[in-house]
Amino acid sequence: MRRRVSKTAILIAAALSVFWASLGGSILVHFYKYDFLCYYIGGTLVRQGRFFDLYSPAAQIEVQRQAAPDVTEPRPFVRPPWFAFALAPLTSLSLVHAYAVWIAVMLITLLATWAWATTRFGESGLLLAALFLPTNLGICFGQDSAAMLAVLCVSYVLLTREKNFAGGLVLGLGLMKFHLLLLFPVWMILQKRWRMLAGFSATGAVFLGASLLLLGPSGLAAYIDVLLHGKTELAGHSADTMANIYSLPANFGISPKPLDAALAALVIGIALYGLRRASDWRAIAIAGTASLLISPHAFGYDASMLLLPVWLVIEKTPRRISRYAALALAAPITFLFTLAEPPFECIPALALLAFLIAMVTDRSDSKSAALASRAEPLPDVSREIPGLVEAHPLV
């Protein structure tokens, strides 16, 4: 159902967008030498047919020197092989021009999700979107976080239409950042959503098959080696700035591996408990938040996909603590704490953990369903009052 949006809400959203653009513009124009350069290197190697060199440090540095000779620090390509295949056509342009096209595509994608949210959730959807820092931050840093949000939104729409296989198929596109979807297959298995799991697996199988065909087993082994032993602290980022559970001890100077493992196990246990009987919207919130928390490589902009759960919580649950937890994620100041000093950099992780716990303990949808099942059906008054339907077609 299309919802009306006032001019005031549109003006507020526009003002917020201008504000974010003014803050992020200086970052945006320079960040083609950072994250996007990594993508460009991988796409260039594929376009040149150098599949077996995709994860070779020497080959990557060679391409980097050609594309950005003034950048001395290595920008390794660490995304899955199929991501490089998708970007290969874009690298026929120069680095700067390819970056401009990339940003334009991400902006269009983000605005498309905003438009859908406005028609689906009304004014609150638009205003929450304009406030939500991770999506705006992702654009500034040249990330594809808007695409991850769009993937989750399309998958959710398909699930609401009971198109489970198609929903899983689309969700599989998010495997370009597979570390953000770690617990989604667990949700499907726990609730025996086999058609959705089949669609998700089909997309993954296509990606894996294409990678094996072009790179071979040794190429995939090289990629796994990059994931396990590659450099993780790039562009000034370290464990304490991450939006994951491991940032909590890191902000207090504690970094033993057993503690990190225990915290990850705690998050997984909480998620498993909540996913067993969760409705679709709560399961997406739980799986998405928990996946982000346990991912070893999760920045603030990776929380972009959680904008969908924020929208859904505000719409679907009357429980105040759940709504407050969602609003805490939507508040820009929450993720701005990543720019603070320890121990305050862990505020985003704490907000994510609070949101996860709120979603796991929220049973408002179950109570509503139980009340609806016990309620007596409403009488069909249209049969008793002749002409009512003709006079009021919405009845």
C-alpha positions in Angstrom: 0.0 0.0 0.0 1.4 3.4 -1.0 1.7 5.8 1.9 1.5 9.5 1.7 4.5 11.6 2.7 4.3 15.2 3.7 6.4 17.9 2.0 7.9 18.6 5.4 9.3 15.1 5.7 10.7 15.4 2.2 12.4 18.7 3.0 13.9 17.3 6.2 15.3 14.3 4.3 16.7 16.5 1.6 18.3 18.8 4.2 19.9 15.8 5.9 21.1 14.5 2.6 22.8 17.8 1.9 24.3 17.8 5.3 25.8 14.3 4.8 27.0 15.3 1.4 28.8 18.3 2.7 30.5 16.3 5.4 31.4 13.3 3.2 32.2 15.1 0.0 35.9 15.7 1.0 36.2 12.0 1.8 34.4 10.9 -1.3 36.7 12.6 -3.8 39.8 11.1 -2.3 38.7 7.5 -1.5 39.1 6.2 -5.0 42.7 5.5 -3.9 41.5 3.3 -1.0 38.7 0.7 -1.1 37.8 1.3 -4.7 41.4 0.9 -5.9 41.3 -2.6 -4.4 38.2 -3.4 -6.5 39.8 -1.8 -9.6 42.9 -4.0 -9.2 40.9 -7.2 -9.1 38.7 -6.2 -12.0 41.7 -5.2 -14.1 43.4 -8.5 -13.6 40.3 -10.4 -14.7 39.7 -8.1 -17.7 43.3 -8.8 -18.8 42.7 -12.5 -18.5 45.2 -12.9 -15.7 42.9 -15.1 -13.6 45.6 -17.1 -11.9 47.3 -13.8 -10.7 44.1 -12.5 -9.1 45.5 -13.0 -5.6 49.2 -12.6 -6.4 50.6 -9.7 -4.4 53.2 -9.0 -7.1 50.6 -8.9 -9.9 48.3 -6.7 -7.8 51.1 -4.2 -7.0 51.9 -4.1 -10.7 48.4 -3.1 -11.6 48.2 -0.6 -8.7 51.4 1.2 -9.9 49.8 1.5 -13.4 46.5 2.8 -12.1 47.6 4.9 -9.2 51.4 5.5 -9.3 51.3 8.0 -6.4 49.9 5.3 -4.0 52.8 3.6 -2.2 50.9 1.5 0.4 49.5 -1.8 -1.1 45.8 -2.0 -1.7 45.2 -5.8 -1.9 42.1 -7.2 -3.6 40.5 -9.4 -1.0 37.0 -9.9 -2.3 35.7 -13.2 -3.8 36.7 -14.0 -7.4 33.1 -13.4 -8.8 33.2 -9.9 -7.5 36.3 -9.2 -9.7 34.5 -10.7 -12.7 31.5 -8.4 -12.2 33.8 -5.3 -12.0 36.0 -6.3 -15.0 34.0 -4.3 -17.6 34.2 -1.1 -15.4 38.0 -1.2 -15.5 38.1 -0.4 -19.2 37.7 3.2 -17.9 40.4 5.1 -16.0 40.5 4.7 -12.3 38.8 8.1 -11.7 36.1 7.7 -14.3 35.4 4.1 -13.1 35.1 5.5 -9.6 32.6 8.1 -10.7 30.4 5.5 -12.4 30.7 3.3 -9.4 29.5 6.1 -7.0 26.7 7.0 -9.3 25.5 3.4 -9.4 25.7 3.1 -5.6 23.8 6.4 -5.2 21.0 5.3 -7.5 20.8 2.0 -5.7 20.6 3.7 -2.3 17.9 6.2 -3.5 15.9 3.3 -5.0 15.8 1.6 -1.5 14.8 4.9 0.0 11.9 5.2 -2.5 10.8 1.7 -1.8 11.0 2.3 2.0 9.0 5.5 1.6 6.1 3.7 -0.2 6.3 0.8 2.2 6.9 2.4 5.6 5.8 6.0 5.0 7.4 9.1 6.5 9.2 7.1 9.2 10.9 5.0 6.5 12.2 8.1 4.6 13.4 9.9 7.7 15.1 6.9 9.2 16.9 6.3 5.9 18.1 9.9 5.8 19.3 9.7 9.4 21.0 6.3 9.1 24.8 7.0 9.1 26.2 3.6 7.8 24.5 3.9 4.4 25.7 7.4 3.9 29.1 6.5 5.3 29.4 3.6 2.8 28.8 6.0 -0.1 31.5 8.3 1.2 34.0 5.5 1.4 33.2 4.1 -2.0 31.8 0.9 -0.6 29.0 -1.3 -1.9 27.0 -1.3 1.3 24.0 0.2 -0.5 24.0 -2.9 -2.8 23.9 -5.2 0.3 20.9 -3.3 1.7 19.1 -3.5 -1.7 19.8 -7.3 -1.8 18.3 -7.8 1.6 15.3 -5.6 0.8 14.5 -7.4 -2.5 14.9 -10.8 -0.8 12.5 -9.7 2.0 9.9 -8.6 -0.4 10.0 -11.9 -2.2 9.7 -13.8 1.1 6.6 -11.8 2.0 5.1 -13.0 -1.3 6.0 -16.6 -0.4 8.5 -16.8 -3.1 11.1 -18.6 -0.9 13.3 -20.0 -3.7 13.6 -16.6 -5.4 14.2 -14.9 -2.0 17.1 -17.2 -1.3 18.4 -16.8 -4.9 18.5 -13.0 -4.5 20.0 -13.2 -1.0 22.8 -15.3 -2.5 24.0 -12.2 -4.3 25.1 -10.9 -1.0 27.8 -13.5 -1.0 30.0 -10.7 -2.4 30.3 -9.9 1.3 29.7 -13.4 2.6 31.1 -12.6 6.1 27.9 -10.5 6.6 25.6 -13.5 5.9 27.2 -16.1 8.1 24.0 -16.9 10.1 21.4 -16.6 7.3 21.9 -20.3 6.2 21.6 -21.3 9.9 18.2 -19.6 10.1 17.1 -21.5 7.0 18.2 -24.8 8.4 16.7 -24.2 11.9 13.3 -23.3 10.4 13.5 -26.0 7.7 13.2 -23.4 4.9 14.5 -25.7 2.3 13.3 -23.8 -0.7 15.0 -20.6 0.4 18.2 -22.6 1.3 18.1 -24.2 -2.2 17.9 -20.8 -3.9 20.7 -19.4 -1.7 22.8 -22.4 -2.4 22.1 -22.2 -6.1 23.5 -18.7 -6.3 26.5 -19.8 -4.3 27.1 -22.8 -6.5 27.1 -20.6 -9.6 29.6 -18.3 -8.1 31.8 -21.2 -6.9 31.6 -23.0 -10.2 32.6 -19.9 -12.2 35.5 -19.3 -9.8 36.7 -22.9 -10.1 36.4 -22.8 -13.9 38.5 -19.6 -14.3 40.9 -19.8 -11.3 41.1 -23.5 -10.6 41.6 -25.1 -7.2 44.9 -23.4 -6.7 43.4 -20.0 -7.3 40.7 -20.6 -4.7 43.4 -21.8 -2.3 45.2 -18.6 -2.8 42.1 -16.7 -2.0 41.6 -18.7 1.2 45.2 -18.0 2.1 44.5 -14.2 1.7 41.5 -14.5 4.0 43.4 -16.4 6.7 46.7 -14.6 6.6 46.2 -11.3 4.7 46.7 -7.9 6.2 43.5 -6.7 8.0 44.6 -3.3 9.4 44.3 -1.0 6.3 43.9 2.7 6.1 44.3 3.2 9.9 41.6 0.7 10.9 42.2 -1.6 13.8 40.3 -4.1 16.0 39.0 -1.4 18.4 37.3 0.5 15.5 35.4 -2.5 14.2 31.6 -2.8 14.6 31.9 -6.3 15.9 31.9 -8.1 19.3 35.7 -8.3 19.3 36.0 -4.5 19.6 34.7 -4.7 23.2 37.9 -6.2 24.7 40.1 -4.4 22.1 38.8 -1.0 23.4 40.1 -1.9 26.9 43.5 -3.2 25.6 42.5 -6.9 26.0 43.2 -9.2 23.0 43.4 -12.8 24.0 42.0 -15.2 21.3 40.1 -17.3 23.8 38.1 -14.3 24.9 37.2 -13.4 21.3 36.1 -17.0 20.7 34.0 -17.0 23.9 32.3 -13.7 22.9 31.6 -15.1 19.4 30.1 -18.2 20.9 27.9 -16.1 23.2 26.5 -14.1 20.2 25.9 -17.3 18.2 24.2 -18.9 21.1 21.9 -15.9 21.6 21.1 -15.9 17.8 20.4 -19.6 17.7 17.9 -19.3 20.6 16.1 -16.4 18.9 16.1 -17.9 15.3 14.2 -21.1 16.2 10.7 -19.6 16.0 11.3 -16.1 14.8 9.1 -14.6 12.1 10.7 -13.5 8.9 11.3 -9.9 10.0 12.8 -10.8 13.3 14.9 -13.6 11.8 16.4 -11.1 9.3 17.2 -8.7 12.2 18.7 -11.5 14.4 20.7 -13.1 11.6 22.0 -9.8 10.2 23.0 -8.3 13.5 24.6 -11.5 14.8 26.5 -12.1 11.5 27.9 -8.5 11.7 28.9 -9.0 15.4 30.8 -12.2 14.8 32.5 -11.2 11.6 36.2 -10.5 12.0 36.1 -7.8 9.4 33.1 -5.5 10.0 33.2 -1.7 9.7 30.5 0.8 10.5 29.3 1.0 6.9 28.8 -2.8 7.0 25.8 -2.1 9.2 24.0 -0.6 6.2 22.0 -3.8 5.7 20.5 -3.4 9.2 18.5 -0.4 8.0 15.9 -2.9 6.8 15.5 -4.4 10.3 15.3 -0.9 11.7 12.4 -0.1 9.4 10.7 -3.4 10.2 11.0 -3.0 13.9 9.5 0.5 13.9 6.6 -0.7 11.8 5.9 -4.1 13.4 6.5 -4.2 17.1 4.8 -2.1 19.8 7.5 -3.1 22.3 9.2 0.0 23.5 12.6 -1.6 24.3 12.8 -3.0 20.7 11.9 0.3 19.2 14.4 2.2 21.4 17.1 -0.3 20.4 16.3 0.3 16.7 16.3 4.0 17.1 19.7 3.8 18.9 21.1 2.2 15.7 19.4 4.8 13.5 20.8 7.7 15.6 23.8 9.1 13.7 25.8 9.7 16.9 26.0 5.9 17.5 28.3 5.2 14.6 30.1 8.5 14.9 31.7 7.0 18.1 34.0 5.0 15.8 35.9 8.4 15.4 36.3 8.7 19.2 39.1 7.4 21.4 39.0 4.1 23.3 37.0 2.9 25.1 34.2 4.8 23.4 34.8 3.3 20.0 33.0 0.2 21.2 29.6 2.0 21.4 28.4 0.8 18.0 29.2 -2.8 19.0 27.3 -2.3 22.2 24.3 -0.9 20.3 24.4 -3.9 18.0 24.5 -6.3 20.9 21.6 -4.5 22.6 19.6 -4.6 19.4 20.3 -8.4 19.0 19.1 -9.1 22.6 16.0 -6.9 22.1 15.1 -8.9 18.9 15.7 -12.3 20.6 13.5 -11.4 23.6 10.8 -9.7 21.5 7.7 -11.9 21.2 5.2 -9.2 20.3 4.6 -10.8 16.9 3.9 -14.2 18.5 1.4 -12.5 20.9 -0.3 -10.7 18.1 -0.7 -13.9 16.2 -2.1 -15.7 19.2 -4.6 -13.0 19.9 -5.7 -12.9 16.2 -6.2 -16.7 16.3 -8.5 -16.4 19.4 -10.4 -13.4 18.1 -13.9 -14.0 16.7 -14.3 -13.1 13.0 -15.9 -9.8 12.2 -19.5 -10.0 10.8 -19.9 -9.4 7.1 -22.0 -6.2 7.4 -22.0 -5.7 3.6 -24.7 -8.4 3.4 -26.9 -6.7 5.9 -26.8 -3.2 4.5 -27.7 -3.1 0.9 -25.7 -0.8 -1.3 -22.9 -0.4 1.2 -20.3 -1.9 -1.1 -21.4 0.2 -4.0 -21.3 3.4 -2.0 -18.0 2.6 -0.2 -15.8 0.5 -2.5 -13.1 0.2 0.2 -15.4 -1.9 2.5 
